[in-house]
Amino acid sequence: MLRLRLLWIVASLLCGGCLSGSAQPSPHRPPEYGQPPADLANALVQMARASHVPLIAELVAPLPEVPTAEGNPLTSEALNDLVKQATGYEWKMEGKAIHFYNKKLRQARFNFLNLKIARFSIPPNLSDLKLWFPGQAEGLLEGYSGIGGMTTGFGDTLLEKEKLRPEELENVTPLEALVHIANESPTFYTVLVFPSAAPTKNDVKTRVVWQWGSLNEKLTPLYALPPRADSH
């Protein structure tokens, strides 16, 4: 009996050691992020932040590869150089803001940035604009007037710091609204990446990627790859 008891104690200790060993947390390394992708979206944002110039960009996937441009100012020469590297793109100065766009996309049938919003209320901060504006703009494809609409994504405490000038805009396109807001509150950028230069209505409703950011905050890489098309 004593021998059996000793064997039971030894077995219990061994089993307990196994369990305690498996319960120990494995070493965890936080994800490491490399340099921003060397593409047109990141180059534009890097230059916009270096010059503190508001940016509205209408881009098309796949994004042209261009060298990183952190610290380089967003000058006319730099923009013209980008146009040389990114075939099919153009830019123009809209007051204080730079509008950089794909020329074919600018004329695309389902580019909702060209449709009219009956009335749009500018929210008090950039976080709210990020939440509400994409849904209202894309809803124009379904005939919505732009009043109300659904939110997209989540609020951003950093973007809440960027105050906007509340105002009612009437009978404007989403692009005109963005240009107006950027000129009144020149502290942000927004980058849209469409899946193609001639997207379908369904592509535009499900695959356009919006990126928003403050020119006053730390630079973060943009990963603006549209989701793949539904194979069905």
Secondary structure, DSSP 8 states (H G I E B T S, - for coil): -HHHHHHHHHHHHHHHHHHHHHHS----------S--SBHHHHHHHHHHHHT--EEEEEESS--B----TT----HHHHHHHHHHSTTEEEEEETTEEEEEEHHHHT-TT-GGGS-EEEEE--SBHHHHHHHHHHHHHHGGGT--SSS----S---TTGGGSB----EEEEE-HHHHHHHHHHHS-SEEEEEEESSSS--HHHHHHH-EEEEEETTS---------------
